[in-house]
Amino acid sequence: MHINVHLKMRLKKIIQNLGEKKTLNGANKAFQSSDFQYAEKLYLKILEKDPENFEGQSWLGSLYSKSGKYQRAAELLENASKQKPTNFQSYLNLGIRT
């Protein structure tokens, strides 16, 4: 009985991760096709479920930088950089103002 509960919990987590990955892929495609409004909506959805999601913070920070929302971009990118200090992309995005 205990194994079934553990298995159910693992399956629920796997399904949740697949949903987040699908949402992230959709957000990235929207970002790359310059549909920033839709991309922002999806990134915010990801961060609503997982506020510390590195990819969500990093991509949304990049989007905000590109949109001229520099203060919010810096907050997200600095937090992402702290989470994964060896990931250089967040540091690069902190210095980019397009």
DSSP file with accessible surface (Angstrom, degrees, kcal/mol):
  #  RESIDUE AA STRUCTURE BP1 BP2  ACC     N-H-->O    O-->H-N    N-H-->O    O-->H-N    TCO  KAPPA ALPHA  PHI   PSI    X-CA   Y-CA   Z-CA
    1    1 A M     >        0   0  185      0, 0.0     4,-1.5     0, 0.0     5,-0.2   0.000 360.0 360.0 360.0 -44.3    0.0    0.0    0.0
    2    2 A H  H  >  +     0   0  153      1,-0.2     4,-2.2     2,-0.2     5,-0.2   0.872 360.0  55.4 -61.7 -37.3    2.8    2.4    0.9
    3    3 A I  H  > S+     0   0  126      1,-0.2     4,-3.0     2,-0.2    -1,-0.2   0.906 104.1  54.2 -63.6 -39.8    4.5    1.8   -2.4
    4    4 A N  H  > S+     0   0   90      2,-0.2     4,-2.5     1,-0.2    -1,-0.2   0.902 108.4  48.5 -62.6 -40.2    1.3    2.7   -4.3
    5    5 A V  H  X S+     0   0   76     -4,-1.5     4,-2.2     2,-0.2    -1,-0.2   0.932 113.5  47.2 -64.9 -44.7    1.2    6.1   -2.5
    6    6 A H  H  X S+     0   0  100     -4,-2.2     4,-2.3     2,-0.2    -2,-0.2   0.920 112.9  49.0 -62.5 -44.3    4.8    6.7   -3.3
    7    7 A L  H  X S+     0   0   86     -4,-3.0     4,-2.7     1,-0.2     5,-0.2   0.916 109.7  51.5 -63.0 -42.7    4.4    5.8   -6.9
    8    8 A K  H  X S+     0   0  150     -4,-2.5     4,-2.4    -5,-0.2    -1,-0.2   0.902 109.7  50.3 -61.3 -40.7    1.3    8.0   -7.2
    9    9 A M  H  X S+     0   0  124     -4,-2.2     4,-2.1     2,-0.2    -1,-0.2   0.917 111.5  47.8 -65.0 -41.8    3.3   10.9   -5.8
   10   10 A R  H  X S+     0   0  143     -4,-2.3     4,-2.4     2,-0.2    -2,-0.2   0.911 112.1  49.5 -65.7 -42.3    6.1   10.3   -8.3
   11   11 A L  H  X S+     0   0   88     -4,-2.7     4,-2.6     2,-0.2     5,-0.2   0.910 109.2  52.2 -63.4 -39.8    3.7   10.1  -11.2
   12   12 A K  H  X S+     0   0  157     -4,-2.4     4,-2.4    -5,-0.2    -1,-0.2   0.922 110.6  48.2 -61.8 -42.3    2.0   13.3  -10.2
   13   13 A K  H  X S+     0   0  108     -4,-2.1     4,-2.7     2,-0.2    -2,-0.2   0.904 110.9  50.8 -65.8 -40.8    5.4   15.1  -10.1
   14   14 A I  H  X S+     0   0   83     -4,-2.4     4,-2.3     2,-0.2    -2,-0.2   0.933 111.5  47.6 -62.8 -45.0    6.4   13.7  -13.5
   15   15 A I  H  X S+     0   0  118     -4,-2.6     4,-2.2     1,-0.2    -2,-0.2   0.917 111.8  50.6 -63.1 -41.1    3.1   14.8  -15.0
   16   16 A Q  H  X S+     0   0   81     -4,-2.4     4,-2.4    -5,-0.2    -2,-0.2   0.928 110.2  49.8 -62.1 -44.5    3.5   18.3  -13.4
   17   17 A N  H  X S+     0   0   72     -4,-2.7     4,-2.5     1,-0.2    -1,-0.2   0.888 109.1  51.7 -63.3 -39.0    7.1   18.5  -14.8
   18   18 A L  H  X S+     0   0  111     -4,-2.3     4,-2.4     2,-0.2    -1,-0.2   0.908 109.4  50.5 -63.8 -39.4    5.8   17.6  -18.3
   19   19 A G  H  X S+     0   0   32     -4,-2.2     4,-2.4     2,-0.2    -2,-0.2   0.915 111.5  47.5 -63.7 -43.0    3.2   20.3  -18.1
   20   20 A E  H  X S+     0   0   24     -4,-2.4     4,-2.8     2,-0.2    -2,-0.2   0.906 111.5  50.8 -64.6 -40.9    5.8   22.9  -17.0
   21   21 A K  H  X S+     0   0  133     -4,-2.5     4,-2.7     2,-0.2    -2,-0.2   0.916 110.8  48.6 -64.2 -41.1    8.1   21.8  -19.8
   22   22 A K  H  X S+     0   0  167     -4,-2.4     4,-2.2     2,-0.2    -2,-0.2   0.918 112.9  47.9 -64.4 -42.6    5.3   22.1  -22.4
   23   23 A T  H  X S+     0   0   25     -4,-2.4     4,-2.6     2,-0.2    -2,-0.2   0.923 112.2  49.7 -64.4 -42.5    4.4   25.6  -21.1
   24   24 A L  H  X S+     0   0   26     -4,-2.8     4,-2.8     1,-0.2    -2,-0.2   0.921 110.0  50.5 -63.2 -43.1    8.0   26.6  -21.2
   25   25 A N  H  X S+     0   0   82     -4,-2.7     4,-2.2     1,-0.2    -1,-0.2   0.913 111.7  48.2 -61.3 -41.9    8.4   25.4  -24.7
   26   26 A G  H  X S+     0   0   26     -4,-2.2     4,-2.3     2,-0.2    -2,-0.2   0.911 112.0  49.2 -64.2 -41.7    5.3   27.3  -25.7
   27   27 A A  H  X S+     0   0    0     -4,-2.6     4,-2.7     2,-0.2    -2,-0.2   0.919 110.9  50.0 -64.0 -43.0    6.6   30.5  -24.0
   28   28 A N  H  X S+     0   0   22     -4,-2.8     4,-2.7     2,-0.2    -2,-0.2   0.898 110.1  50.0 -64.5 -39.9   10.0   30.2  -25.7
   29   29 A K  H  X S+     0   0  147     -4,-2.2     4,-1.5     2,-0.2    -1,-0.2   0.918 111.7  48.4 -64.1 -41.8    8.4   29.8  -29.1
   30   30 A A  H  <>S+     0   0    7     -4,-2.3     5,-3.0     2,-0.2    -2,-0.2   0.924 112.1  49.6 -63.6 -42.8    6.2   32.8  -28.5
   31   31 A F  H ><5S+     0   0   32     -4,-2.7     3,-1.8     1,-0.2    -2,-0.2   0.938 110.3  49.9 -60.0 -47.4    9.3   34.8  -27.4
   32   32 A Q  H 3<5S+     0   0  134     -4,-2.7    -1,-0.2     1,-0.3    -2,-0.2   0.776 110.8  49.4 -66.9 -24.7   11.3   33.8  -30.4
   33   33 A S  T 3<5S-     0   0   84     -4,-1.5    -1,-0.3    -5,-0.2    -2,-0.2   0.217 119.4-111.0 -97.7  15.2    8.4   34.8  -32.7
   34   34 A S  T < 5S+     0   0   83     -3,-1.8     2,-1.4     1,-0.2     3,-0.2   0.677  74.9 137.3  65.7  22.7    8.2   38.2  -31.0
   35   35 A D     >< +     0   0   75     -5,-3.0     4,-2.3    -6,-0.2    -1,-0.2  -0.594  21.9 163.0 -92.2  72.0    4.8   37.4  -29.4
   36   36 A F  H  >  +     0   0   53     -2,-1.4     4,-2.7     1,-0.2     5,-0.2   0.824  64.0  57.4 -67.0 -33.3    6.0   38.9  -26.1
   37   37 A Q  H  > S+     0   0  164     -3,-0.2     4,-1.9     2,-0.2    -1,-0.2   0.938 112.1  40.9 -64.1 -45.6    2.6   39.4  -24.6
   38   38 A Y  H  > S+     0   0  112      2,-0.2     4,-2.2     1,-0.2    -2,-0.2   0.911 114.7  52.6 -69.4 -40.7    1.7   35.7  -24.9
   39   39 A A  H  X S+     0   0    0     -4,-2.3     4,-2.8     1,-0.2     5,-0.2   0.932 108.5  50.7 -60.2 -44.3    5.3   34.6  -23.8
   40   40 A E  H  X S+     0   0   43     -4,-2.7     4,-2.7     1,-0.2     5,-0.2   0.926 108.1  52.9 -59.5 -43.4    5.0   36.8  -20.7
   41   41 A K  H  X S+     0   0  143     -4,-1.9     4,-1.7     1,-0.2    -1,-0.2   0.916 112.2  44.7 -58.7 -43.9    1.7   35.2  -19.8
   42   42 A L  H  X S+     0   0   15     -4,-2.2     4,-2.2     2,-0.2    -1,-0.2   0.906 112.4  50.3 -70.6 -42.0    3.2   31.7  -20.0
   43   43 A Y  H  X S+     0   0    0     -4,-2.8     4,-2.5     1,-0.2    -2,-0.2   0.921 110.8  50.3 -61.7 -41.2    6.3   32.6  -18.1
   44   44 A L  H  X S+     0   0   71     -4,-2.7     4,-1.9    -5,-0.2    -1,-0.2   0.878 107.5  54.3 -64.3 -34.8    4.2   34.2  -15.4
   45   45 A K  H  X S+     0   0  100     -4,-1.7     4,-1.5    -5,-0.2    -1,-0.2   0.914 109.2  48.1 -63.7 -41.9    2.1   31.0  -15.3
   46   46 A I  H  X S+     0   0    4     -4,-2.2     4,-2.2     1,-0.2     3,-0.2   0.938 113.4  46.7 -62.5 -46.5    5.3   28.9  -14.8
   47   47 A L  H  < S+     0   0   20     -4,-2.5    -1,-0.2     1,-0.2    -2,-0.2   0.770 104.7  61.4 -72.0 -22.9    6.5   31.2  -12.0
   48   48 A E  H  < S+     0   0  163     -4,-1.9    -1,-0.2    -5,-0.2    -2,-0.2   0.911 112.8  37.1 -65.9 -39.5    3.1   31.2  -10.3
   49   49 A K  H  < S+     0   0  122     -4,-1.5    -2,-0.2     1,-0.3    -1,-0.2   0.826 138.3  16.7 -79.6 -34.4    3.4   27.5   -9.9
   50   50 A D    ><  -     0   0   58     -4,-2.2     3,-2.2    -5,-0.2    -1,-0.3  -0.731  65.1-173.3-142.8  87.7    7.2   27.5   -9.1
   51   51 A P  T 3  S+     0   0   79      0, 0.0    -4,-0.1     0, 0.0    -1,-0.1   0.719  87.3  52.3 -58.6 -21.1    8.5   31.0   -8.2
   52   52 A E  T 3  S+     0   0  101     -5,-0.0     2,-0.4     4,-0.0    -5,-0.1   0.222  72.7 139.3-100.5  16.3   12.1   29.8   -8.2
   53   53 A N    <>  -     0   0   16     -3,-2.2     4,-2.6     1,-0.2     5,-0.2  -0.452  42.5-154.6 -65.6 114.9   12.0   28.2  -11.7
   54   54 A F  H  > S+     0   0   14     -2,-0.4     4,-2.9     1,-0.2     5,-0.2   0.922  90.2  46.6 -59.0 -49.6   15.3   29.1  -13.2
   55   55 A E  H  > S+     0   0   72      1,-0.2     4,-2.8     2,-0.2     5,-0.3   0.912 112.8  49.9 -63.3 -42.1   14.2   28.9  -16.8
   56   56 A G  H  > S+     0   0    0      1,-0.2     4,-2.3     2,-0.2     5,-0.3   0.930 114.5  44.2 -61.9 -44.9   11.1   30.9  -16.2
   57   57 A Q  H  X S+     0   0    7     -4,-2.6     4,-2.4     2,-0.2    -2,-0.2   0.922 115.4  47.9 -65.1 -44.2   13.0   33.7  -14.3
   58   58 A S  H  X S+     0   0   11     -4,-2.9     4,-2.1    -5,-0.2    -2,-0.2   0.942 116.2  41.5 -64.8 -48.0   15.8   33.7  -16.9
   59   59 A W  H  X S+     0   0   72     -4,-2.8     4,-2.5    -5,-0.2    -1,-0.2   0.915 116.3  48.3 -68.5 -41.4   13.5   33.9  -20.0
   60   60 A L  H  X S+     0   0    0     -4,-2.3     4,-2.9    -5,-0.3     5,-0.2   0.908 110.4  53.0 -66.9 -37.1   11.1   36.4  -18.4
   61   61 A G  H  X S+     0   0    0     -4,-2.4     4,-2.3    -5,-0.3    -1,-0.2   0.921 109.9  48.0 -61.1 -41.9   14.0   38.5  -17.3
   62   62 A S  H  X S+     0   0   19     -4,-2.1     4,-2.5     2,-0.2    -2,-0.2   0.914 111.4  50.6 -64.0 -42.1   15.3   38.5  -20.9
   63   63 A L  H  X S+     0   0    2     -4,-2.5     4,-1.8     2,-0.2    -2,-0.2   0.933 110.9  48.2 -61.2 -46.2   11.8   39.4  -22.2
   64   64 A Y  H  <>S+     0   0   15     -4,-2.9     5,-2.7     2,-0.2     4,-0.3   0.890 110.4  52.0 -64.3 -37.4   11.5   42.3  -19.7
   65   65 A S  H ><5S+     0   0    7     -4,-2.3     3,-1.4     1,-0.2    33,-0.2   0.946 110.5  47.7 -62.3 -45.1   15.0   43.5  -20.7
   66   66 A K  H 3<5S+     0   0  100     -4,-2.5    -1,-0.2     1,-0.3    -2,-0.2   0.820 111.8  51.5 -64.7 -29.7   14.0   43.5  -24.4
   67   67 A S  T 3<5S-     0   0   55     -4,-1.8    -1,-0.3    -5,-0.2    -2,-0.2   0.380 119.2-108.6 -89.2   0.1   10.7   45.3  -23.5
   68   68 A G  T < 5S+     0   0   36     -3,-1.4     2,-1.5    -4,-0.3     3,-0.2   0.560  81.0 129.0  84.6   9.0   12.5   48.1  -21.6
   69   69 A K     >< +     0   0   98     -5,-2.7     4,-2.3     1,-0.2     5,-0.2  -0.523  27.5 161.4 -92.8  68.0   11.4   46.9  -18.2
   70   70 A Y  H  >  +     0   0   82     -2,-1.5     4,-2.7     1,-0.2    -1,-0.2   0.835  62.4  54.0 -66.5 -37.6   14.9   47.0  -16.9
   71   71 A Q  H  > S+     0   0  140     -3,-0.2     4,-2.0     2,-0.2    -1,-0.2   0.954 114.3  41.2 -63.6 -48.3   14.2   47.0  -13.1
   72   72 A R  H  > S+     0   0  103      1,-0.2     4,-2.2     2,-0.2     5,-0.2   0.903 114.2  53.9 -66.7 -38.3   12.0   43.9  -13.2
   73   73 A A  H  X S+     0   0    2     -4,-2.3     4,-2.9     1,-0.2     5,-0.3   0.935 108.0  49.9 -59.5 -46.5   14.4   42.3  -15.6
   74   74 A A  H  X S+     0   0   17     -4,-2.7     4,-2.7     1,-0.2     5,-0.3   0.905 108.9  52.2 -61.4 -41.9   17.4   42.8  -13.3
   75   75 A E  H  X S+     0   0   87     -4,-2.0     4,-1.9     1,-0.2    -1,-0.2   0.940 114.3  41.9 -59.6 -48.0   15.5   41.4  -10.3
   76   76 A L  H  X S+     0   0    7     -4,-2.2     4,-2.5     2,-0.2    -2,-0.2   0.926 116.7  46.9 -66.6 -44.9   14.6   38.2  -12.2
   77   77 A L  H  X S+     0   0    2     -4,-2.9     4,-2.5     2,-0.2    -2,-0.2   0.876 111.2  51.3 -69.7 -35.3   18.0   37.8  -13.8
   78   78 A E  H  X S+     0   0   98     -4,-2.7     4,-1.8    -5,-0.3    -1,-0.2   0.918 111.7  47.6 -65.4 -41.6   19.9   38.4  -10.6
   79   79 A N  H  X S+     0   0   49     -4,-1.9     4,-1.7    -5,-0.3    -2,-0.2   0.921 112.1  49.5 -64.7 -42.7   17.8   35.8   -8.8
   80   80 A A  H  X S+     0   0    0     -4,-2.5     4,-2.0     1,-0.2    -2,-0.2   0.916 109.4  52.8 -61.6 -41.0   18.3   33.3  -11.7
   81   81 A S  H  < S+     0   0    4     -4,-2.5    -1,-0.2     1,-0.2    -2,-0.2   0.859 107.5  51.4 -63.5 -36.2   22.1   34.0  -11.5
   82   82 A K  H  < S+     0   0  157     -4,-1.8    -1,-0.2     1,-0.2    -2,-0.2   0.853 108.9  51.5 -68.6 -34.6   22.1   33.3   -7.8
   83   83 A Q  H  < S+     0   0   67     -4,-1.7    -2,-0.2     1,-0.3    -1,-0.2   0.887 128.4  18.9 -68.2 -42.1   20.3   30.0   -8.4
   84   84 A K    ><  +     0   0   88     -4,-2.0     3,-2.0    -5,-0.1    -1,-0.3  -0.690  69.5 174.8-131.0  79.5   22.8   28.8  -11.0
   85   85 A P  T 3  S+     0   0   80      0, 0.0    -1,-0.1     0, 0.0    -3,-0.1   0.707  79.0  57.1 -64.0 -17.3   26.0   30.8  -10.6
   86   86 A T  T 3  S+     0   0  138      1,-0.0     2,-0.9     2,-0.0    -5,-0.1   0.532  81.6  96.6 -90.5  -3.5   27.8   28.8  -13.3
   87   87 A N    X>  -     0   0   51     -3,-2.0     4,-0.6    -6,-0.2     3,-0.6  -0.750  56.9-169.1 -87.9 108.1   25.2   29.6  -16.0
   88   88 A F  H 3> S+     0   0  133     -2,-0.9     4,-2.4     1,-0.2     5,-0.2   0.725  70.7  77.9 -73.1 -20.1   26.7   32.5  -17.8
   89   89 A Q  H 3> S+     0   0   80      1,-0.2     4,-2.7     2,-0.2    -1,-0.2   0.892  92.1  51.1 -61.3 -40.4   23.5   33.4  -19.8
   90   90 A S  H <> S+     0   0    0     -3,-0.6     4,-1.5     1,-0.2    -1,-0.2   0.903 110.7  49.4 -63.0 -39.9   21.8   35.1  -16.9
   91   91 A Y  H  X S+     0   0  113     -4,-0.6     4,-1.0     2,-0.2    -2,-0.2   0.916 111.3  49.2 -65.5 -42.2   24.9   37.2  -16.3
   92   92 A L  H >X S+     0   0   88     -4,-2.4     3,-0.8     1,-0.2     4,-0.6   0.925 109.3  51.8 -62.1 -44.4   25.1   38.2  -20.0
   93   93 A N  H >< S+     0   0   21     -4,-2.7     3,-0.6     1,-0.2    -1,-0.2   0.801 100.8  62.8 -64.9 -27.9   21.4   39.1  -20.1
   94   94 A L  H 3< S+     0   0   44     -4,-1.5    -1,-0.2     1,-0.2    -2,-0.2   0.853 107.8  43.6 -63.9 -30.1   21.9   41.4  -17.0
   95   95 A G  H << S+     0   0   66     -4,-1.0     2,-0.5    -3,-0.8    -1,-0.2   0.526  95.7  93.5 -93.0  -6.3   24.3   43.5  -19.2
   96   96 A I    <<  +     0   0   75     -4,-0.6     2,-0.5    -3,-0.6    -4,-0.0  -0.770  42.7 173.7 -95.8 127.7   22.2   43.6  -22.3
   97   97 A R              0   0  139     -2,-0.5   -31,-0.1   -31,-0.0    -3,-0.0  -0.924 360.0 360.0-129.1 102.2   19.8   46.4  -22.9
   98   98 A T              0   0  100     -2,-0.5   -30,-0.2   -33,-0.2    -2,-0.0  -0.676 360.0 360.0-103.3 360.0   18.3   46.2  -26.4
